[in-house]
Every structure is written in structure tokens, then in C-alpha cells.
């Protein structure tokens, strides 16, 4: 049976609409998955500082990081990985900006410069037409595991290299807006930033085995520092140091009212101290005076398990199994989670130092590294895990003790103190700068040497008597 006139036109129009919707749905089936692992330290100026970590990239990829690995105690390696899934569109453009920082390496090489990675006019396919488009990678390198992910093949324009992922390494000018207080049996997590922290994990080694704790969310502080501010929150104590003027408050975490502590405004922020006090690892530097309207930090207790045996099923359940469960809720595929866990579980869960791992909010990721994908209909899932190192509250007390030992009568003790202060890195920077003002030339000389090792500017802190 046939139709004519306006009814036929309506049928034709309906067919075109359905075809258009189907085409849009095909484009919408494209998904972009990105996961990153970044590393920060209290009072540090950067995540993933180029001098602090070796590269995760194979030899064919240019990198400013060292390729030397310490086999006795290997260091973690920062990396980000992006994969594409679903129905291949005709062409894909990916533009990743680094608002504060720079790319250290990337594969395949992008067209971006300075603070930008741009992979443009990408051909995306489900099958690889020519295996020779894949570069040779040693069998033991993690790139080969990444090539087994079920993502689409991505080929650069003009017949360039093909790969099943985009890999890149970023150095970010961002502060660690989190602090750990308390111990040894009860700890509090302080969020100094303006973005919430998710899936917070704390591990505390001990003689009877490590204790572990998880929190779903630590809410953002009121007026906290931006994720990519490039330094500590200007209106609160530096990350890694407690803030004076704490008052009790209650906030809602996951729908439950909890008791927290918040920083109260300083009554007379401009007043000079009554007497000069020695530099303390538990207080901000003398020049970090508080200001009216100081921001509030959200402080929440983190419950810890009883000591666990590292080879026990319970330890595995509370560490790698729990991490997998939480990552699966972000939308990452099982194979992507397997790769991330295989690369970083030893650093997250096998440790002789207290550290914390948390998932940065999507707003925090977008603020640090805005991502644009064409077609615009693509669904984007971004996951960034931050490992906060050297956050043990007892280290803050150790710093000042070590600085005092720079003046010890024992040469061996002075040498040991200097070596340990170098290992503590940015955690000791503020106190070392205070030490430059002392009259003990031995302390000043060693403090200068440590700061220069950290590539810190000495400025005019050195006493005029010298």
C-alpha cells in the first residue's frame, strides 16, 4: 500500500529525523577514559616535580626525567593514560591544557607546545590495519599491558604512529591542600582546598602490621585554595602544618553530621610577636601572618583498622580490593583498573612511611588540566589519584630537631641531619629558610646547601654579618 501527498512527505521527513538521531547516537557512543596518578608533598610547590621521580616512559619517548631506577627502593612514576571506547566517529580532536605547569613527556607525540597537548585529526578504528604502525616496546614495559586494553586504535594524521592509548606525564604547579594531624592512634584529615577529596585512603605502618582507613569524602574548606594555585592557601597555614585558632564546628559528610574543627579568624593579625621565637616545625614561618577572614579548613577523623598482616586476605580486601571497588564506581573499565593497580599498588600499600591517597574531584582535575574533545557528544570520564607523601605529623617535629643537630659538636651527627633534611624535601623548606637567620655559620652553610639542593631561592634571608 502506498501513500501520497503530504503523508508521503511526512514519512520521508520522519525517516530523515530517525536517521539523524541514529547518527547522533553513534557519535554519542564515543567515550573518553582518562586516569592519572600524581604525587605531592606538604609545602611542595609542584605535583610530580621533574627532579624527584624517574620516568614511566620507554626509551623511545623523550622525557626530562631520569631513566635511572633504584632497584633497592624504587620510586613511583607519575603518568596519565587516556583511552577511547565505543563507536568510532569520522575524526577526533583532543586538546589538553595545563593551566599551571608543563608536559614532561607524551606518546604518541602531540602537536602542542609549552603547556598544551593537542592530538588533532585523529583516525580512530576498532581494528589495526597495519601492525607495523605500532612502535617496538620491550616485552616487560607496561605499554604492552596498555595495548591489551579494549580501547579503540588511535592513529595520528598523515599515516603516523598508531596506538591504543595516549600516555603523558605532567609537572603541575599545584599545592597539596591536605594535612594529617594527630597520631599515633587517632588521625584527622584536614582539607585546606576548595574541592572535596574523595575515596581517601590512609596507611599507617607499625610493628604489628599496617593499619588502614578509608573515607568516602572530606568536604571542601570554605574559601580554600584552588587546586592549581601553585602554592599553599594564602589565608591558611602551609600544607603540612597545623593552623592556629581552631574552633569546633559541625559539617555534613555523606548526609551525616560530624564534629570537625575550623580555623577561627585572628583577632589582631597585624600585631608583631611579643618576642622572637625559634623556628618551629609545627607553626607557619614568621612571615606567614594570618589575615582577617581566614579560610576555614574541614577536619575529619579517619577511622583506622587494627594492625593487619600484609600477606593476609583481610589486608588485600581493605587495600587493593577496596581500591578496585571504588575505581569501578568512577566508570573505568576493569582492564583499566587492573593496569592502574598493577603499576601503583606496591607504592600505595607496601610502605614503611605514613602516606595518604585520595581521588581528586572532577572540578579539581578540570581546573588543573582542562580537556576539550571533539566531537562534543563524547562522554568523558576523568580520574586522578593523588598520593600525599611525607605527611606523617611526627615529621614536623623531626624537622626542627634535625635543624638543631646541624650545629651539633659531632661531625657525623651534623652530616646525618643534613642528609635527612634533604630526604624530607619541601617539608623542611620553611624551617631551613628560618635557619638562615641564625648566627651559627655551620647551620647557615648547611641550610644554604640543602636549599640549593632543592633549587630554592635564598633571597636576602642570609644574615648581614656574613
C-alpha positions in Angstrom: 0.0 0.0 0.0 1.4 3.5 -1.0 0.8 6.9 0.4 0.9 10.2 -1.4 0.9 13.9 -0.9 1.7 15.4 2.5 1.5 12.0 4.2 4.4 10.7 2.0 6.4 13.8 2.8 5.8 13.3 6.5 7.1 9.7 6.2 10.2 10.9 4.4 10.8 13.6 7.0 10.3 11.1 9.8 12.9 8.8 8.2 15.4 11.6 8.0 14.8 12.5 11.6 15.3 8.9 12.7 18.5 8.6 10.7 19.8 11.9 12.2 19.0 10.7 15.7 20.8 7.4 15.0 23.8 9.3 13.7 23.9 11.5 16.8 23.6 8.4 19.0 26.5 6.8 17.2 28.6 9.9 17.9 27.4 9.9 21.5 28.7 6.3 21.9 32.3 7.6 22.0 33.7 7.5 25.5 37.0 9.0 26.6 38.5 7.5 29.7 41.4 9.2 31.5 43.2 8.1 34.7 46.2 9.9 36.3 48.4 9.2 39.3 50.1 12.3 40.8 52.4 12.8 43.7 52.7 15.8 46.1 54.3 16.7 49.4 53.5 19.2 52.2 54.6 22.7 51.3 55.7 21.4 47.9 55.2 23.8 45.0 54.5 21.1 42.5 52.9 17.8 41.8 55.3 15.4 40.0 58.4 17.6 40.3 60.6 16.6 37.4 63.7 16.1 39.5 62.0 13.9 42.1 60.7 11.0 40.1 62.0 8.8 37.3 60.1 8.5 34.0 57.5 5.8 33.4 58.0 6.1 29.6 60.0 3.6 27.5 63.3 4.6 25.8 61.8 5.8 22.5 59.8 8.5 24.3 61.6 11.7 25.1 61.4 12.8 28.8 63.1 15.3 31.0 63.0 12.8 33.9 65.8 10.5 34.8 65.7 6.9 33.5 67.8 5.6 36.4 65.9 3.3 38.7 66.8 2.5 42.3 66.4 -1.3 42.4 66.6 -1.4 46.2 63.8 1.1 46.9 62.2 2.1 43.6 60.3 5.4 43.4 56.8 5.7 41.9 56.5 7.3 38.4 53.7 9.8 37.6 51.7 9.1 34.5 48.4 9.8 32.8 46.6 7.4 30.4 43.7 8.2 28.0 41.7 5.6 26.1 38.8 5.8 23.6 35.9 3.4 23.6 32.6 2.9 21.6 31.6 3.8 18.1 34.5 5.4 16.1 33.5 8.9 14.7 34.9 10.1 11.5 37.6 12.2 13.2 38.6 13.0 16.8 40.4 16.1 18.3 41.8 16.0 21.8 43.1 19.2 23.4 44.6 19.1 26.9 45.8 22.3 28.5 48.0 22.5 31.6 46.9 25.7 33.3 49.8 25.8 35.7 52.7 23.5 34.8 54.0 21.7 31.7 54.1 18.4 29.9 57.2 16.3 30.7 56.6 13.7 28.0 53.9 12.3 25.8 53.2 9.4 23.5 52.3 9.5 20.7 53.8 12.9 20.3 51.3 15.7 20.1 51.2 19.0 18.2 51.0 21.0 21.4 53.7 23.3 22.8 54.7 24.6 26.2 51.6 24.0 28.3 49.4 22.2 25.9 49.0 18.7 24.3 47.0 18.6 21.1 46.2 15.4 19.2 44.2 16.6 16.1 42.5 14.9 13.2 42.9 11.5 14.8 41.7 8.5 12.9 40.0 6.1 15.3 39.3 2.4 14.4 38.3 -0.8 16.1 41.0 -2.8 14.3 44.6 -2.1 13.4 45.1 -2.3 9.6 48.9 -2.4 9.8 50.7 -3.8 12.9 53.9 -2.0 11.8 52.2 1.2 12.9 52.9 0.2 16.5 56.3 1.1 17.7 58.5 -1.6 19.3 58.3 -1.7 23.1 60.3 -4.1 25.3 58.1 -7.0 26.4 58.4 -6.1 30.1 57.2 -2.5 29.8 53.7 -1.5 30.9 52.9 -0.1 27.5 52.3 -3.7 26.3 49.7 -4.2 29.0 48.1 -1.0 28.0 47.9 -2.2 24.4 45.8 -5.1 25.6 43.0 -2.7 26.8 39.9 -2.9 24.7 40.1 0.7 23.6 40.0 1.9 20.0 43.1 2.3 18.0 44.2 5.9 17.6 46.2 6.9 14.5 47.9 10.3 14.0 47.1 12.0 10.8 49.3 11.6 7.7 49.9 8.0 8.3 51.8 8.4 11.6 52.1 6.0 14.5 49.1 4.2 15.8 48.4 3.3 19.5 45.7 2.1 21.7 46.1 4.9 24.2 47.5 8.3 24.7 50.1 8.5 27.5 51.6 11.6 29.1 53.5 12.9 32.1 52.7 16.3 33.6 54.5 18.5 36.1 51.9 20.6 37.8 52.4 23.8 39.7 49.9 22.9 42.4 49.9 22.7 46.2 49.0 19.7 48.3 45.9 21.1 50.0 45.6 18.4 52.6 47.2 17.8 56.0 47.3 15.0 58.5 47.1 15.7 62.2 47.2 13.6 65.4 48.6 10.2 65.9 49.7 7.6 66.7 46.3 6.0 67.4 43.9 8.6 66.0 44.4 10.8 63.0 42.5 13.7 61.5 42.4 14.7 57.8 42.3 18.4 57.1 41.1 19.6 53.7 42.6 23.1 53.0 41.4 23.3 49.4 38.2 24.4 47.7 37.4 21.0 46.2 36.2 17.9 48.1 38.5 14.9 48.5 37.1 11.5 47.6 38.0 7.9 48.4 40.6 9.0 50.9 42.9 6.2 52.0 45.4 6.3 54.9 48.0 3.7 55.7 50.0 3.8 58.9 52.8 1.2 59.3 53.5 -0.3 62.7 55.5 -3.1 64.4 52.4 -5.4 64.4 51.5 -4.6 60.8 50.0 -1.6 59.0 46.7 0.0 59.9 44.5 1.3 57.1 41.5 3.6 56.9 39.1 4.8 54.2 36.8 7.8 54.0 34.3 8.4 51.2 34.6 12.2 51.2 36.3 15.1 53.0 34.3 18.2 52.2 35.9 21.3 50.8 37.0 24.1 53.0 35.2 27.4 53.0 37.3 29.7 50.7 40.0 27.1 50.3 42.9 27.4 47.8 42.4 26.5 44.2 43.6 23.1 43.1 46.1 24.7 40.8 47.0 27.7 42.9 50.7 26.9 42.7 51.2 27.3 46.4 49.7 26.9 49.8 46.4 28.5 50.6 47.4 32.2 51.2 44.9 32.5 54.0 45.8 29.4 55.9 48.9 27.7 57.3 51.1 26.0 54.8 50.0 22.4 53.9 51.6 20.0 56.3 51.5 22.5 59.3 48.6 22.9 61.7 46.7 26.1 61.8 46.2 28.2 64.9 42.8 29.3 66.3 40.8 26.1 65.9 37.2 26.1 66.9 34.6 23.3 67.0 32.0 23.0 64.2 29.8 20.5 62.5 29.6 19.8 58.8 27.6 17.3 56.8 29.6 14.4 55.3 27.6 12.0 53.1 24.4 13.1 54.8 25.8 12.6 58.3 26.6 15.4 60.8 30.1 15.1 62.1 32.2 17.1 64.5 35.0 19.0 62.9 37.5 21.7 63.7 37.7 25.0 61.8 40.1 27.9 61.9 38.8 31.0 63.7 39.7 34.5 62.4 42.7 36.1 64.1 41.8 39.0 66.4 44.8 41.1 65.6 46.6 39.7 62.6 48.9 42.6 62.1 50.4 42.6 65.6 54.1 41.7 65.9 55.0 38.8 68.2 56.0 39.8 71.7 59.4 38.1 71.4 61.2 36.3 68.6 60.7 32.6 68.9 62.8 29.8 67.4 61.5 28.4 64.2 59.1 25.6 64.8 58.2 22.8 62.5 54.7 22.9 64.0 54.0 26.6 63.1 54.0 28.7 59.9 57.1 30.8 59.1 57.2 34.2 60.8 56.3 36.0 57.6 53.2 33.9 57.1 50.9 36.2 59.2 47.2 35.4 59.2 44.8 37.8 57.7 41.2 38.8 58.6 38.6 36.4 57.2 41.0 33.4 57.2 39.5 30.5 55.4 38.1 27.6 57.3 39.5 24.1 56.9 37.4 21.0 57.1 38.9 18.5 59.6 37.5 15.0 59.9 38.5 11.9 61.9 39.6 8.9 59.8 39.0 5.6 61.4 41.8 3.0 61.3 41.7 -0.8 61.3 43.5 -2.9 63.7 47.1 -3.9 62.6 46.9 -6.2 59.6 49.3 -8.8 58.3 50.4 -7.6 54.8 50.0 -11.1 53.4 46.5 -11.7 54.8 43.2 -11.8 52.9 41.9 -9.0 55.2 44.7 -6.7 54.2 44.1 -7.4 50.5 40.4 -6.8 51.0 41.0 -3.4 52.7 43.6 -2.3 50.2 43.7 -3.5 46.6 40.1 -5.0 46.6 38.7 -1.8 48.1 40.6 0.4 45.6 39.2 -1.7 42.7 35.7 -1.4 44.1 35.9 2.4 44.4 37.5 2.9 41.0 34.8 0.8 39.4 32.3 3.3 40.5 34.0 6.0 38.5 33.2 4.3 35.2 36.7 3.0 34.4 36.7 -0.4 32.8 38.1 -3.5 34.7 41.1 -3.8 32.4 42.0 -0.1 33.0 41.7 -0.6 36.8 43.9 -3.7 36.5 46.6 -1.7 34.8 46.5 1.1 37.3 46.5 -1.2 40.3 49.3 -3.4 38.9 51.5 -0.3 38.4 50.8 1.5 41.7 49.6 -1.0 44.4 53.2 -1.6 45.6 53.6 2.1 46.3 50.2 2.7 47.8 50.0 -0.4 50.0 53.6 -1.6 50.7 55.3 1.1 52.6 57.4 1.9 55.7 56.1 5.5 55.9 52.7 7.0 56.5 51.0 8.4 53.4 47.6 9.2 52.0 46.0 8.6 48.7 42.8 10.4 47.5 40.8 10.9 44.4 40.7 14.5 43.2 37.2 15.8 42.3 36.4 16.2 38.6 36.2 20.0 39.2 39.8 19.9 40.6 41.0 17.9 37.6 39.3 20.3 35.1 40.8 23.3 36.9 44.4 21.9 36.6 44.1 20.3 33.2 41.1 21.4 31.1 40.2 18.9 28.4 38.4 19.5 25.2 37.2 16.6 23.0 35.6 16.8 19.6 33.0 15.5 18.8 31.4 17.4 21.7 28.9 14.5 22.2 31.7 12.3 23.5 31.3 11.2 27.2 34.4 12.0 29.2 35.4 10.1 32.5 38.4 11.6 34.3 40.0 10.0 37.4 43.1 11.4 39.2 44.6 9.8 42.2 46.9 11.9 44.4 49.5 10.3 46.7 50.3 12.6 49.5 53.8 11.7 50.7 55.7 12.7 53.9 52.6 13.8 55.7 53.3 12.0 59.0 52.7 14.6 61.7 55.7 13.5 63.6 57.9 14.5 60.7 57.1 18.2 61.5 58.6 17.7 64.9 61.6 15.9 63.4 62.4 18.9 61.1 63.3 21.3 63.9 65.2 18.7 65.8 67.3 18.0 62.7 68.0 21.7 62.1 69.3 22.0 65.7 71.5 19.0 65.0 73.2 20.9 62.1 75.0 22.7 64.9 75.9 19.5 66.9 79.5 19.1 68.0 79.6 15.7 66.3 80.5 15.9 62.6 78.8 12.6 62.0 75.6 13.8 63.6 75.7 17.0 61.5 76.2 15.0 58.3 73.3 12.7 59.2 71.0 15.6 60.0 71.8 17.3 56.6 71.2 14.1 54.7 67.8 13.5 56.4 66.7 17.1 55.8 67.5 16.6 52.1 65.3 13.5 52.1 62.4 15.4 53.7 62.5 17.8 50.8 59.9 20.6 50.8 58.6 19.7 54.3 61.8 21.3 55.7 62.0 24.3 53.4 60.3 26.9 55.6 62.3 26.0 58.6 65.5 25.9 56.7 64.9 29.5 55.5 64.4 30.5 59.1 67.7 28.8 59.9 69.4 31.2 57.5 68.8 34.0 60.0 70.8 32.3 62.8 74.3 33.4 63.7 75.7 29.9 63.6 77.7 29.8 60.4 77.7 26.0 60.3 73.9 25.9 60.4 73.7 28.7 57.8 76.1 26.9 55.5 74.3 23.6 55.7 70.9 25.2 55.4 72.0 27.1 52.3 73.4 23.9 50.8 70.1 22.0 51.4 68.0 24.8 49.9 70.2 25.0 46.9 69.8 21.2 46.5 66.1 21.8 46.5 66.6 24.6 43.9 65.1 27.2 46.3 65.9 30.9 46.0 67.8 32.1 49.0 66.9 35.7 48.6 68.0 38.1 51.4 67.5 35.7 54.2 71.2 35.2 54.9 72.3 37.4 57.9 74.2 40.6 57.1 77.0 39.6 59.5 78.2 37.1 56.9 
